[in-house]
Amino acid sequence: MHLLTIGETLGVGATRPGNPLRTAAELRLSTAGAEATVAIGVSRLGHRVSYVGCVGDDALGRRVLRDLAGERVEVQHLHTVAGRPTGFMLRDLRTADRTVVTYYRDGSAGSAVRPAHVDFAFDALPTVDLVHLTGITPALSSDAEQAVRRAIERAHRAGIEVSFDVNHRHGLARSATVPGVLRTILERSTVVFVGDDELAVLGLPADPEAAAAVLARGPGEVVVKRGRDGAFAALADGTTAATAAPDVTVADVIGAGDSFVAGYLAARAEGRPLAERLAQGTFCAARTVGTSGDWEGLPMRHEMTAAALTGVTR
């Protein structure tokens, strides 16, 4: 599979779990971003990945490029923008499962992605098999929203499938206008991921199985991520599957949902049954939850063994 994703990548500074920011003596520096985690996870599982977006002409931007390239993600379509800083995220890990996040992204380079960047990538990459999008990008700016819409348009024109993770962020400046945009993108996607805490944003039933059944009449493949309760998926033909979340000692919950998406999409690209897609997704999420950072703990392809397929309930 050749995956193309479009989004924002940030620098991130995080305290150690149990060390509140107000008294912490040090921060762990890394990079982060929903699409970046998916890109790295899919790449580690043996698939080609290209990334479209913008970073600043600064040290954080260069770090983003280094980290993605080091994970074999193609970054030639990740543009450096002068005069805009790379966004930054500060994470206060009060405890392993409670994190307070502060963003510094107003006017960031990531929000400068435009339809022209998308067109350039599609024109240069004729072999794309799947386009992955999230609800974060259209909430960044009107330009970013139009870039997402252009990506869907170009994908449909080329007969390329679209994967969409709702990933709704209430704190983003344009979040109040986004639910309608989310529904529009969802209706034009092939496979949709939604957290059980996001169902209300889309006006769907709180019950994950009922919501998935409703959604599958549109996109045709819907996955409801349920965190500690695992995941549920439904196809338009009536096929369903569910998986429990593996037991894991939590080190950092951030990035689990995106890690799940990476594992699921890689298994899907390999033609694996629905239940195995879910199992691989939850395995990848568990690896992330058990380590510090969004993507550092994601498994390599050779680490995917029968252990990754445990926990399937139906």
Secondary structure, 3 states (H helix, E strand, C coil): CEEEEECCCEEEEECCCCCCCCCCCCCEEEEECHHHHHHHHHHHCCCEEEEEEEEECCHHHHHHHHHHHHCCCECCCEEEECCCCCCEEEEEEEECCEEEEEEECCCCHHHHCCHHHHHHHHHHCCCCCEEEEECCHHHCCHHHHHHHHHHHHHHHHHCCEEEEECCCCCCCCCHHHHHHHHHHHHHCCCEEEEECCCHHHHCCCCCHHHHHHHHCCCCCEEEEECHHHCEEEEECCCCEEEECCCCCCCCCCCCHHHHHHHHHHHHHHCCCCHHHHHHHHHHHHHHHHCCCCCCCCCCCHHHCCHHHHCCECC
